[in-house]
Amino acid sequence: MKISVRERKVILIGAGVVGAVLIYYAATQLIPDREALSQSVTLKKRMLVKQRETLSREEFYKARLVQYQNRLNQDMTQLLPGDNPNVAGAELQKLLKDLADQNGVEITQRSIQPEKKLPNGLTKVTVRLDSNCSPDQLVAFLTAIENYEKFLTVDDFTVNSFPIQKKYVIRPNISVSGYIASPDKPGEKPAL
């Protein structure tokens, strides 16, 4: 079959139109959108400015890190000595007995409560005291606990009073806690 000159022209014009459409389509797909490109460049500029600011403040962050490490070391000195809860509990009992003796508080019973793991590698050691004393002695004892060089907290405080020969006698029950540093063992979750 022979193609006439007229049909050849139509085929060539059709091929030219198809080629032009393909070239236009390829050009629009391969050349990125100017607006999207502009937004991308602006976003990258902002990120670079923020990173430059962060890098320029490196000395400030190093100084803050040193400050926080010094504070952590200072706070660690306020923990009870040792890393064994049983030893720390016995030490806390002895300490509370000494403070009670200094302030005239008679301890009738003392017991170590189960230790409690806390976040950040701390263990809470608690001692429960039952005692006899006057209100002034109790205030002096609590003040001595608060002002002690190690970090101690009063978790539970109950005062019972009994009338004896026209006067009231108080019997405070106090739970005092101290904290020790204990490294977390892998796979162990701290109690909250």
ABEGO torsion letter per residue (X at the ends): XBBBAAAAAAAAAAAAAAAAAAAAAAAAAABBBAAAAAAAAAAAAAAAAAAAAAAAAAAAAAAAAAAAAAAAAAAAAABBBEABAAAAAAAAAAAAAAAAAAAGBBBABBBBBBBBBBBGGBBBBBBBBBBBBBAAAAAAAAAAAAABABBBBBABBBBBBBBBGGBBBBBBBBBBBBBBBBBBBBGBBBBX
